[in-house]
Amino acid sequence: MQIDTVVILDYGSQYTKLIARRVRECEVFSMILPGGDLIDSANKTSLTRIKELNPKAVILSGGPNSVYDDGAPQLPKGFLDWAKRERIPVLGVCYGMQLLTHELGGQVTRAPSREYGRQAVKLLSDSAVSTQTLSPLFSQVPSSFNAWMSHGDEISKLPDGFSLVALSDSGVAAAMQSHSEPWFGLQFHPEVVHTEGGKTIIANFLFKCAHLQPSWKMNRFLHDHVEKLRTQIGQDDLVICGLSGGVDSTVAAVMVSQAIGSRLHCIFVDHGLLRHEERSRVLKMFREELQLSVVCFDASENFLNALAGVEDPEKKRKIIGEQFIRAFERASKEIESKTGMKAKYLVQGTLYPDVIESGGSGHSSATIKSHHNVGGLPKDLSFALIEPLRELFKDEVRILGKELKIPDKFLARHPFPGPGLAVRVLGAVTTSHLEKLRHADEIFISEIERAGLYSEIWQAFAVFLPIKSVGVQGDGRTHDHVIALRAVTSVDGMTADWYHFDSKFLAKVSSRICNEVRGIGRVVYDISSKPPATIEWE
């Protein structure tokens, strides 16, 4: 069975990754490519690159530009001629709708006032063709619903051959459709949860407009990629895996182990940036319960020396990325001497969001942060990388883990950043700050577990802030550091909301931290969502 692919051209919207997620939730494979045409920039996509993926449909994302701006990203050269010739369904979302309109001879103008947030949208029943015939996109969607808007331009004249399908409450064209081609435009964002029926609209585009098949199945992915790994690795070389103890590296290790067996050797690097008792807990779990071959390599002195005095988070990540590789190189030499085989490959649990957020694939979206395992890798890497999860989102990795029969307690672990506590100690990393953070973090997590809340929360952790605050303990004045607590709910980590703890719970955690962690005099709780914030502080 062939896997249908949807290509999403990214024009810089903060919601582009959500479009990819919504498509995959419908069990259709999606890939994000940067929007525009390959002329003089590596950050654009040529029509040739799109054709290589043989997409069965294309979605044009939103973006911050106006189609008339100098340098505004356009469609790849020849895209519409190709899409028309091949009958490729196209859905333009927000800027994507405006771009489609502009390229087809319609008019886009600056709106008198910006539409942002929830807006009422009404489907039109007096279109040139009846709503049922004209709008398979809105099958099973109410005739009036609230949608999420975020635009300053609007469609003032539709392209020839298009009909208006929906209007916003303020009279702005909210949806359009071609009479002759499977091409559609939405001025709102169906991928955002605030749009009522948004998932249905996306499913309608995939199945009723593009006539795709729900062929993106995790058991199929596992079977195909295990076979690919066997072919890629061959029979004669060792493979090492950087095992952190988190969900991603665990699933990657078990998957590669299934492909090549005992030739996989896992390396757990103690970089001195671990949580409380993390080293002993991880080694016990993987040796006793997953029967993986794991060696512990202590490189804490090297990491901490390299990080000394470094405050910039991007520099921290790049330093840590390089130090990881150097540690793997040294550890692999020891394994090679014992086995007499060459360690040629390095397995990493890199995910699709890591690649996108690091700007590693040339997307129009801004680089949010360089992930240590993508943007932080040294140029003189001596291993060939194996990244079996590179196409997956976080929740898909957990589904894959179930297919691999990994116990739930491994898959339910909260994410922990590869750079460890280095990105949770804001500012310079010192052993003193790390110890304070470890202690505070252990109190926070243990209280969450004791309250039975661990499984309700996507990720929870403490952050050491590089500031001091005046306080009183006993009869004396104190001037101690501040700890921030962070806990969020999420599905895939791409968006998140802060967890609404009971105030009594937070009071208990704060009291314990201030009383038990020497040098901490104040505790605050982060109530920022993602966006606008990220989950981690650095």
C-alpha positions in Angstrom: 0.0 0.0 0.0 1.4 3.3 -1.1 1.7 6.1 1.5 0.1 9.3 0.4 2.1 12.4 1.2 0.9 16.0 1.7 3.5 18.7 1.3 3.1 21.8 3.4 4.9 24.9 2.1 5.9 27.0 5.0 5.6 30.8 4.6 6.6 31.6 8.1 3.5 31.0 10.2 3.8 30.1 13.8 1.1 27.6 13.1 2.7 25.7 10.2 3.8 22.8 12.5 0.2 22.5 13.7 -0.9 22.0 10.1 1.5 19.1 9.8 0.3 17.6 13.1 -3.4 17.9 12.1 -2.7 16.1 8.8 -0.9 13.3 10.6 -3.7 13.0 13.1 -5.8 12.0 10.1 -3.3 9.3 9.4 -1.9 11.0 6.3 1.9 11.6 6.1 2.9 15.3 5.9 6.2 17.0 5.2 7.1 20.7 5.7 9.1 22.4 3.0 10.1 26.1 3.0 7.9 28.3 0.8 9.1 30.2 -2.2 11.3 29.4 -5.2 14.9 28.3 -5.3 16.7 31.2 -6.9 19.5 32.5 -4.7 18.7 31.2 -1.3 19.0 27.9 0.4 15.8 28.8 2.4 13.5 28.3 -0.6 12.0 25.3 -2.3 12.1 24.5 -6.0 9.3 22.8 -7.8 11.8 20.0 -8.4 12.1 19.3 -4.7 8.3 19.2 -4.4 8.0 16.8 -7.3 10.6 14.5 -5.7 8.1 13.9 -2.8 5.3 13.0 -5.2 2.7 14.8 -3.1 -1.0 14.0 -3.5 -1.9 17.4 -2.1 -0.2 20.7 -1.1 -1.1 23.1 1.7 0.2 26.7 1.6 0.7 28.0 5.2 0.0 31.4 6.6 2.8 33.9 7.2 3.6 37.4 8.4 4.1 39.0 5.0 1.9 40.9 2.6 2.0 39.5 -1.0 3.0 43.0 -2.2 5.9 43.4 0.2 9.4 43.6 -1.4 10.9 40.1 -1.1 7.6 38.5 0.0 7.8 34.8 -0.5 6.0 33.5 -3.6 5.0 30.2 -5.0 7.7 28.1 -6.6 8.2 28.9 -10.2 5.8 26.8 -12.3 3.9 25.5 -9.3 0.4 26.4 -10.4 0.9 25.1 -14.0 2.2 21.8 -12.5 -0.6 21.6 -10.0 -3.2 22.2 -12.7 -1.7 19.7 -15.1 -1.4 17.0 -12.5 -4.8 17.9 -10.8 -3.0 18.4 -7.4 -5.4 19.6 -4.7 -4.2 22.8 -3.1 -5.4 24.5 0.1 -4.2 28.0 0.9 -4.4 29.1 4.5 -4.4 32.8 5.4 -1.3 34.1 3.6 -1.5 31.0 1.5 -5.0 32.0 0.3 -3.9 35.5 -0.4 -0.9 34.2 -2.4 -3.1 31.9 -4.4 -5.4 34.8 -5.1 -2.5 37.1 -6.1 -0.9 34.5 -8.4 -4.2 33.8 -10.1 -5.0 37.4 -10.9 -7.3 38.3 -8.0 -6.7 41.3 -5.7 -5.4 41.4 -2.1 -5.6 44.7 -0.3 -4.8 46.1 3.1 -7.8 45.6 5.4 -9.3 48.7 7.2 -8.8 46.9 10.5 -6.9 43.7 11.4 -8.8 40.6 12.2 -7.2 38.7 15.1 -8.5 36.0 17.4 -11.9 34.4 17.3 -14.3 35.6 14.6 -17.7 34.4 13.5 -17.7 32.8 10.0 -20.9 32.1 8.0 -21.1 29.7 5.1 -22.9 31.2 2.1 -26.0 29.4 0.7 -26.5 31.7 -2.3 -23.2 30.9 -4.1 -23.2 30.3 -7.8 -23.4 26.6 -7.0 -25.2 25.0 -4.1 -23.2 24.8 -0.9 -23.3 21.0 -0.9 -21.7 20.8 -4.4 -19.4 23.7 -4.0 -18.0 23.0 -0.5 -17.0 19.5 0.3 -14.5 21.3 2.5 -17.3 22.2 4.9 -19.1 18.9 5.0 -20.5 18.2 8.5 -19.4 21.8 9.6 -22.2 24.1 11.0 -23.3 26.9 8.7 -22.0 29.4 11.3 -19.0 28.8 13.5 -16.1 30.6 15.3 -12.7 30.5 13.6 -9.3 31.8 14.5 -8.2 34.8 12.4 -4.7 36.4 12.2 -4.4 38.7 9.2 -4.1 42.4 8.1 -4.8 41.9 4.4 -8.0 40.7 2.8 -9.3 39.4 -0.5 -11.0 42.3 -2.3 -11.5 40.5 -5.7 -11.5 36.7 -6.1 -9.6 35.1 -9.0 -11.5 34.3 -12.1 -13.2 30.9 -11.8 -13.5 31.0 -8.0 -16.6 31.3 -5.9 -16.9 32.8 -2.4 -17.9 30.1 0.1 -17.8 31.9 3.4 -17.7 35.4 5.0 -16.4 36.5 8.4 -18.7 38.5 10.6 -17.0 41.7 9.4 -17.7 40.9 5.8 -14.2 39.6 4.8 -13.8 36.7 2.4 -13.2 33.7 4.7 -13.2 30.8 2.2 -13.1 30.3 -1.6 -13.1 27.5 -4.1 -12.2 27.0 -7.7 -15.0 25.8 -10.1 -12.6 23.7 -12.2 -9.6 22.8 -10.0 -9.4 21.1 -6.6 -8.1 24.4 -5.2 -9.4 26.0 -2.0 -8.6 29.0 0.2 -9.2 29.7 3.9 -8.6 33.1 5.4 -8.8 31.6 8.9 -6.6 28.9 10.6 -8.4 25.5 10.7 -5.3 24.0 12.4 -5.7 26.0 15.6 -7.9 24.5 18.3 -9.9 27.7 18.6 -11.4 27.1 15.2 -14.7 25.1 15.7 -14.7 22.2 13.3 -11.1 22.9 12.2 -10.1 19.2 12.3 -13.2 18.3 10.3 -12.3 20.9 7.6 -8.7 19.5 7.3 -10.1 16.0 7.1 -12.5 17.1 4.5 -9.7 18.5 2.4 -7.7 15.3 2.7 -10.5 12.8 2.1 -13.4 14.5 0.3 -11.4 17.0 -1.8 -8.0 15.3 -2.4 -9.4 11.7 -2.0 -6.4 10.5 -0.1 -6.1 7.3 1.9 -5.3 7.2 5.7 -2.1 5.2 5.1 0.2 6.7 7.8 0.2 3.8 10.3 2.8 3.4 13.0 3.1 -0.4 12.5 3.8 0.2 8.9 6.4 2.8 9.7 8.1 0.4 12.2 8.3 -2.5 9.7 9.6 -0.3 6.8 12.2 1.5 8.9 13.6 -1.6 10.6 14.2 -3.0 7.1 15.8 0.3 6.0 18.1 0.2 9.1 19.2 -3.3 8.3 20.1 -2.3 4.7 21.7 1.0 5.8 23.9 -0.4 8.5 25.0 -3.7 6.9 26.6 -6.6 8.7 30.1 -5.6 9.7 30.0 -2.3 11.7 29.2 -1.4 15.3 26.5 1.1 16.1 26.6 3.3 19.2 23.6 5.1 20.6 23.6 8.2 22.8 21.2 7.0 25.4 19.8 9.8 27.7 17.0 7.8 29.4 14.3 9.9 27.8 11.5 8.7 25.6 13.2 9.6 22.3 16.5 7.9 22.8 14.8 4.9 24.4 12.6 4.3 21.4 15.4 4.9 18.9 17.7 2.4 20.8 15.0 -0.3 21.0 14.1 0.2 17.3 17.8 -0.1 16.1 18.3 -3.0 18.5 15.4 -4.8 16.8 17.1 -4.2 13.4 20.7 -5.3 14.3 20.7 -7.0 17.7 23.8 -7.1 19.8 25.9 -4.9 17.5 24.1 -1.9 19.1 26.1 -0.5 22.1 24.4 2.3 24.1 26.4 4.9 25.8 25.0 6.9 28.7 27.1 10.1 29.1 27.2 11.5 32.6 27.8 15.2 31.7 27.4 16.5 35.2 24.1 18.2 34.2 21.8 15.4 35.3 18.8 15.4 37.7 18.9 13.9 41.2 20.1 10.3 41.0 19.4 10.2 37.2 22.5 8.2 36.5 21.7 5.2 38.7 18.0 5.2 37.8 18.6 5.2 34.1 21.3 2.5 34.1 19.2 0.2 36.3 16.1 0.7 34.1 17.8 -0.1 30.8 20.0 -2.9 31.9 17.4 -4.8 34.0 14.2 -4.1 32.1 15.1 -3.5 28.5 18.2 -5.7 28.5 20.1 -3.2 26.4 23.9 -3.1 26.4 24.7 0.2 28.2 28.0 1.6 29.4 28.3 4.8 31.4 30.9 7.3 30.4 31.7 10.0 32.9 32.6 13.2 31.0 31.2 15.7 33.7 34.6 17.4 34.1 34.9 18.1 30.4 31.4 19.5 30.1 31.6 21.7 33.1 35.0 23.1 32.1 33.8 23.8 28.6 30.7 25.6 30.0 32.5 27.7 32.6 31.5 31.3 32.4 29.2 30.8 29.4 25.8 32.5 29.7 24.4 32.6 26.2 21.9 29.7 25.8 22.8 29.2 22.1 26.5 28.9 22.9 25.7 26.5 25.7 23.8 24.2 23.3 26.5 24.3 20.7 29.2 23.5 23.4 27.1 20.7 24.7 26.5 19.3 21.3 30.2 19.1 20.5 31.1 17.7 24.0 28.6 14.9 23.5 30.2 13.9 20.2 33.7 14.0 21.8 32.4 11.8 24.7 30.9 9.4 22.2 34.2 9.3 20.3 36.2 8.5 23.4 33.7 5.9 24.7 33.5 4.2 21.3 37.2 3.7 21.3 36.9 1.6 24.5 34.1 -0.4 22.9 36.1 -0.9 19.7 39.0 -2.2 21.6 36.8 -4.8 23.4 34.9 -6.0 20.4 37.5 -5.6 17.6 34.8 -3.9 15.4 34.6 -0.4 14.1 32.0 2.0 15.5 30.8 3.7 12.3 27.3 4.9 13.2 25.8 7.1 15.9 22.1 6.7 16.8 20.3 9.8 18.0 16.7 10.4 19.1 16.3 13.5 16.9 12.7 14.4 16.3 11.0 16.4 13.5 10.3 19.4 15.8 14.1 19.4 16.7 14.9 19.8 13.0 12.3 22.5 12.4 13.1 24.6 15.5 16.8 24.5 14.8 16.3 25.8 11.3 18.1 22.7 10.1 16.0 22.2 7.0 15.8 25.7 5.7 12.3 26.5 6.8 10.9 30.0 6.5 10.0 30.0 10.2 12.6 31.5 12.4 15.2 29.4 14.2 13.7 29.1 17.7 16.7 27.4 19.3 19.5 25.2 18.1 18.9 21.7 19.5 22.2 20.3 20.7 21.7 17.2 18.5 21.0 19.3 15.4 22.5 22.8 15.4 25.1 21.9 18.0 26.9 19.1 16.1 30.5 19.7 15.2 31.5 19.9 11.5 34.1 17.2 11.8 31.7 14.5 13.0 33.4 11.2 12.7 30.2 9.1 12.8 27.5 8.6 10.2 24.3 9.6 11.9 21.3 7.3 12.2 18.1 9.2 13.2 15.2 6.8 13.0 12.7 9.2 14.6 13.7 12.3 12.5 10.3 12.3 10.7 8.2 11.9 13.9 6.5 14.2 16.4 6.7 13.5 20.1 3.3 11.8 20.5 4.0 9.7 17.4 7.2 8.5 19.1 5.2 7.2 22.1 2.8 5.4 19.7 5.9 3.8 18.1 7.2 2.8 21.5 3.9 0.9 22.2 4.4 -0.9 18.9 7.9 -1.8 20.1 6.3 -3.1 23.4 8.3 -0.7 25.5 6.7 -0.6 29.1 4.5 2.4 29.7 6.6 3.7 32.6 9.4 4.4 30.0 7.1 6.1 27.5 5.3 8.2 30.2 8.5 9.9 31.4 8.4 13.6 31.1 10.7 15.0 28.4 14.2 16.0 29.6 16.3 18.3 27.5 19.4 16.8 25.9 21.6 19.6 27.3 20.3 18.7 30.7 20.2 21.2 33.6 22.6 23.5 31.7 19.5 25.1 30.0 17.6 25.2 33.3 20.4 27.1 35.1 19.9 30.5 33.5 23.2 32.3 33.1 26.6 30.7 33.9 26.5 27.1 35.0 28.2 26.3 38.3 28.3 23.2 40.5 26.7 25.2 43.3 23.8 26.4 41.2 23.3 22.8 39.8 23.1 21.4 43.3 20.4 23.9 44.3 18.5 23.2 41.2 18.7 19.4 41.5 17.4 19.6 45.1 14.5 21.9 44.2 13.6 19.9 41.1 13.5 16.7 43.1 11.1 18.2 45.6 8.8 19.5 42.9 8.6 16.2 41.0 8.3 14.1 44.1 5.3 16.2 45.3 3.7 15.9 41.8 4.0 12.1 42.0 2.7 12.0 45.5 -0.3 14.0 44.5 -1.0 11.6 41.6 -0.6 14.3 39.0 2.5 13.1 37.1 0.5 11.5 34.2 -1.7 14.6 33.8 1.3 16.8 33.1 3.4 16.8 29.9 6.5 18.2 31.5 7.4 19.7 34.9 10.7 21.0 36.2 12.4 23.7 38.2 14.5 26.6 36.8 17.4 28.3 38.6 17.2 32.1 38.1 20.4 34.3 38.1 18.9 36.8 40.5 18.8 37.2 44.3 15.8 38.3 46.3 15.6 39.8 49.8 13.8 37.6 52.3 13.5 36.9 56.0 14.3 33.6 57.7 14.1 33.3 61.5 15.0 36.8 62.8 17.5 37.6 60.1 17.5 39.2 56.6 18.4 36.9 53.7 19.5 37.6 50.2 19.0 34.3 48.3 18.4 32.9 44.9 15.0 32.4 43.2 13.6 29.1 41.8 10.9 29.2 39.1 8.6 26.2 38.7 7.2 25.2 35.3 4.5 22.6 34.5 2.6 22.3 31.2 0.0 20.2 29.4 0.5 19.3 25.8 -0.1 16.7 23.2 3.1 17.0 21.1 5.1 19.8 22.7 4.5 22.1 19.7 1.9 24.1 21.7 1.4 23.9 25.5 -0.6 25.4 28.3 0.5 25.9 31.9 -0.9 23.4 34.4 -3.4 24.8 36.8 -2.2 23.5 40.2 -4.3 24.0 43.3 -2.8 26.9 45.3 -2.3 24.7 48.4 -0.1 22.3 46.3 2.1 25.2 45.2 2.3 26.6 48.7 3.5 23.2 50.0 6.2 22.9 47.2 7.3 26.5 47.8 7.6 25.9 51.6 9.6 22.8 51.2 12.0 24.3 48.7 12.6 27.5 50.8 13.1 25.4 53.9 15.1 22.5 52.6 17.3 24.0 49.8 20.0 26.2 51.3 20.4 29.4 49.4 16.9 29.6 47.9 14.6 32.3 49.4 11.8 32.6 46.8 9.8 30.4 44.5 7.7 31.6 41.6 5.4 29.7 39.2 5.4 30.2 35.4 1.9 30.7 33.9 3.0 31.3 30.3 1.6 29.2 27.4 3.5 28.2 24.3 3.3 30.3 22.3 4.3 33.0 23.1 6.8 31.3 25.4 8.6 28.1 24.8 8.3 25.2 27.3 12.0 25.4 28.4 13.3 28.8 29.5 16.5 28.6 27.4 
